[in-house]
Amino acid sequence: AQCRMSGDNRSLGWTILVVASALFFYWTFWVLVLPFVDHDNMLQAAFPSAYFAILFPVLFMVVSGTLTTAFIAVVMIKEG
């Protein structure tokens, strides 16, 4: 059996993949390369403070964990 995706789902999937990949490479460059670049370099202007490089993923994990826990709690309450 071959799985076929509709055109809309395929383009949505590619869009999500491209955006996620771009964000991953941006963040990786920000965290791993930028600390070794001089502070007066023009690349520094394209990135916020390194403080936010840690803050954004931590906030994302906290919000994701909270939503996942809330979803599981709601399902468990409805089930019984």
Secondary structure by P-SEA (a helix, b strand, c coil): cbbbbcaaaaaaaaaaaaaaaaaaaaaaaacccccccccccccccccccaaaaaaaaaaaaaaaaaaaaaaaaaaaaaac
